[in-house]
């Protein structure tokens, strides 16, 4: 008979065992090993006393169901959090987390390397709500203190940045934020909680684009917010007021992906590092932006705070006209162009970070590409990129 582990027991489990067993209660599901998809809006009460007490585990479908709860339990255990909320997307997770920390008249500080849709939310929606958003150098560390204002209530970090891969000094940022009465929010999508623990480094809230590594199959959207006990009530209230809901169908796909997260992350890490090292040796490649490489300017900080790395990194090619870039990407046979990442398929996306940087202008010359290394044979992927580099060189 399977028995759901208590919270104390869960903390003692290895990550692999936790991912296999946490969040499942087969005895509550007629013995089925996976928590099934729960679809429903209405939850019934047995008596007027039950209705008035409002103490049932589930009161209404919008607040969650056993399928969504199973995902939240796993992520809570992985992050070492007080509680976790499942949301419809990574962007939804970040926006809800920010809104839980601010009101009209407040100020937020956001990493200059943050996910571009977050910048659009801050400069558009938050600005209309009377909240000021300012951007800081992702390598600022304790220097952030000079930017703090009495009305600064949130600091949003993404470590490493999803395009340019700067690693941030989270303990330093946490101290500055807390000394100034602000909360530190961290997007932890790249390394996942397997390889990075922002809450243990002082963060108050951790968000994930679960669409990426948690799902792992490019077939569902999801976001998560994990918090300390002190900020949980604010995040829960904000999500409730906004009415965000994740369906049981999407939650089931997230739960499925989480079961293999440790195995997939290990393979993604190994393949991405091998590819990054190989690309460093190619004459057309001017730079490889991967924190796991000794050549990365933040490698020492990465080694201090991370236990592993993700599937995603960027490269800078020698300067060349657009025709050379088109020759590179249009002729790829295994790498595909597409937004997002984290799935089994390898992706190659041309990027232009200079257009969205304001605190620290991006001055690196050359064409940039963001690579997600999937599960194709690594030699086949190298051959695909080698041919692309030949086309690029010929078109320069």
N, C-alpha and C positions, 0 to 999 in steps of 0.2 A: 504494500500500500504506500503510495507516494504521500509524503507529508511536507507541506509548505514550510520552509525554513523560517525561524524567527529572525528578527532584525539582528540580534546579537550573533546568531549562527551564520547569517549571511555575510557579515563583516569578516568572518574567519575563512570564508571560502576563497579559492583561487578564482581568478577572473573567468577562466574557461568553465569551471563548474558553476559559477554564478550565472553565466550567460545561458547555460544549458537548463538550469533548474528554477531560477528566480522568476517570479511572476506567474507561475503555473500552479494550479490546484486541481489536478485531475479528479479528486474526490468530489469536487463541487460541479464537475462537468460530466457526470456519469461515467467517469473513467477515461474519457478522451484525453490524449496526451497534450493537445494544444487547446488553449482557451478559444472557443469558437467565436465567430463573428456575431456580435449582438447588434441587431438593428431595432431601434424603437425610440419613440418619443415619450409615450405615456407609460408611467410606472404606477401600478395600482397599490392602494392602501386597503388594509383589511378592516379598519374601523375608524370612527371619528377620532378616537383617542390617538391612533397612529398618525392620522393626518395632522392633528394639532401638535403632536410631539415633534414632528419633522426630524425623527431620529433614524429613519431607515437609511441603509447604506446608499441607496440610489433613490432620488426624489423625482427627477425628471431627466430625460435622455440627454438634454443639452449639457448637463453637468458631468456626463461620463457614464460609462458602463463597464462591465467586467473585462471587455476587450481592451478598452483604453487604459483601464487600471493596471492591466498586466504589463503594458509597456512602461507606464509610469513607475511601477515597482522596480523594474530592471534598471532603468536609468538612474533612479534614486540611489540604488545600491552601488552602481558603477561610479557615480559622482561623489559618493559620500555625503549626500545632501539630506536636508530635512524632508522635503517633499519635491515632487516633480509634476508639472502639467504638460499634457500633450496638446499641441496646437496644429492647425492645418498646414503650416509651412514654417520654414526657418525665418522668413521675414516677419511672419505673424508673431513668432516667439520673441524676436528682438523688439518689435514695436510695442507689444504688450509689456515687456520688461521695462522698457524706457518709460512708458506711460504710467507704470506703477510707481515711478520714482519722482515724477515731476508734476507741477501745476503751473498755471499761468504766472509769469514773472520769474520763473526759475531759469537756470542755465545748465547746459550739459557740455561736456568735453568729449569729443569723439576722435579716435585714432584716424590720422590722415590716410591710413591704408585700409580703412573699413570697406566692407562690402558696399558697392555703389548704390543699390536700392536703399540702403540705410541712410546714405547721404541725402537721397531724394526725399525720404520720409522726414528727415530732420530739417532740411532746408525748405520743405513744402509744408507738410502737415504740422509739425511742431511749431514752425514759425507762425502759422495762422492761429495756433492756440496760445501764442504769447510766450513761447519758450525759445530762448536763444540757444543756438548750437554753434560751438566753435571747435576747431580742429587742431590737434596737436601732433607734433613729430612723434612717430611711433617709437623712436629710440630715445625719447626725452627722459624716461625714468623718473628719478626724484626731482628733476627739473620742472616737473609738472606743477610743483608748488607755486611757481611764479605765475601760473595761469589761473590758479584757483581764485574764485570770487565768493563773497558771502552767500550768494544765491546759487552757487554751483551745487547741484544735488546728485549728479550722476556722471561717472566716467565710463565710457564704453570702449573696451579694448577688443581687438581681434588679433590673436597671436598664434601663428604668424599671419600676416596680412594675406588675403586670398589671391592677390595678384603679384605683389612685390616681396612678400615673405620676410618682412622684418619681424624679429622676435622681441616681445615686450617684457620689461622687467616687472612682472606682476606684483611681487612683494613690495617693491618701491611705490608702484602706483596705488596699491591698496593702502599703504600708510598715508600717502598724501591725501587720498580721497577721504579716508576716515578722520584724519586730523582736521579736515575742512568740513566735516559733516555731510559728506557725499557717499554714495554707494559705488562700488566697482562692479561693472557688468562685463562679462567676458564671453565672446563667441569662441567656442572650443570645437568647432566642426572639423578642423583639419586633423588634429592628432587623435581626437575622440578621448573619452575618459580613460581608455586603456593606457594611453601614453602621456596624458597631461591631466593634472588635478588642480584647476584654478581655485576651487573652494579651499583646498588645503594651503594654497599660497596667499589667501587673504581675500579672495573675491566674495561678493555677497550673492551674486546671481550668475548662473552659467546657462548659456543658450546653445542650442544645436540646430543646424539645418539637418534634421533627421532624414530628409530627402536623400542626403549624400551617403555617408558611411553606415548609418543605422539601417536604412532600407537596403542598400547595396545592389539593387537590381534595376534601377532607373525606371521604376513603374509605380511610384507613389510619392505623394508629398507629405511631409511631416515636419514639425518643429517641437522642441522641448525647452522648458524652462525649469531649472533646478535651483533651489534656494537654500539659504540658511534659515533657521527657525525664525530669526528676528524679522525677516522681510517677507516671509511666506504669506501672511494675511493680506498684505498690500497687493501682491501679485495675483493671489486667488480672487480678490475682490475686483481687480481690474479686468481679469479675464471674464468673470461672471457678468460684469456690467456691459462689456462689449459683446457678449454673446458668442464668442468663438467656440466652435464645436468641431471635433474630429470624428469622422464616421467610424463605425466598427470595421468596415471593409478596409479603410486605410490603416487603422490601428493593427489589424491582423497582419498586414504586409510588413509593417514596422517590426512587430513581434517576430515574424518569420526571419527577417534580416538580422535581428539582434542575436539570434541563436548561433550564427556563424561569424559574428563580428571579430572575435579573436583570431580565428583562422584567416579570415580575409585580410585583416589589418596586417598580420605578419607577412602575408604574401605581397600585399601592396607595398609595404615598406621595403622588403627585399628587392623587388623588381624596380621600384622607383629609384632607389639608391644606386643600383647597378646601372640603370639607364643614365642617371645624372652623372655618374663618374665617367661613363663612356662618352657622353656629350661634351664633357670638359676637355676631352682630347681631340675633338674635331676642330679643324682650323677655321671653319665658318662660324663657330660659336664663340661669341665674345665673352659671355658670362652665363653661368648656371646659378640660379637663385634657389638653392635648397639648403635649409638650415642644418641638415645633417651632414653637409660637406665641410671639411676643415677650412675650405676657402671662403665660406660664408662669414660676413663680418660679425654675425651674432652667434657663431657656433659655440662659443664658450657658455653663453647664456642658455642656449638650447640644451647643452649637455647638463647644465645645472638643474633645469626645471622640467625637462622632458625625459621620458624613458624610451621613446621611439618616435617614429615619424610617419607621415601620411603618404598618400599616393600622388599628391599634387605638387608641382613646382613649375617655375618659369625659366625660360632661356632667352637670351638676347643674341640675335644674329648680327653679324657685321652689317653696317649700313648698306642698303640697296634699295632700288626703286620698288614701287608697288608691284610691278610685273614679276619681280623675283619672288616676292612674298606669295603672289598668286600661283606661281610655278611650284613653290614649295607645298602649299596646302591643297591645291586643286588636284594634284597628282597622287596624293596619299591613298593607299589601298586598305590599310588596316586601321590607322588613326582616322577618326571622323571629327568633323567640326560640330560642336554643339555646346550649349550652356549647361551648367551643372557639372557634376562629377560624382565619383564614388561608386559607379556601377562596374560591371564586369568588363565593359568595353573601353578601349583606350580612346582618349580624346585629345585633340590639338586645336587650340583656340587662339587666333591672333588677338592681342590686347594692346590697349593704348592707355597706360596709367596716367600719363601726363595730363590728360583731359580732366581728371577728377582730383588732382592733388592741389591743395591750397596752402597748407602749412609748410610743406617742404616740396618745392617744385621737383618734378622728376626730370632729370637732365641726361639720363643714360641714352646715348645714341644707338640707333639700330632698331631693327624690327623685333618685337617681343612676341613670344608664344607661350601659352600656358598649357602644360601637358598633364594629363591624368593617365597613369600607367595601369592598365587593366590586366587581364589574365591570359592574353595571348602569349605564345612562346616568345621569350625575350629576344631571341636571335631573329625571329621574324619581325619584331617591332624595330629592332636596330636596323635591319635591312630596309625597312620602309622609310625610316628617317635618313639613312645613308643615301638612298636614291633621291629623297627630297632635298638634301643638302647639295647633292650634285646638280640638281635642277636650279637651285638657288644660285649657286656659284656661276653656272653657265649664263644666267640671266642678269647678272650684276653689271 
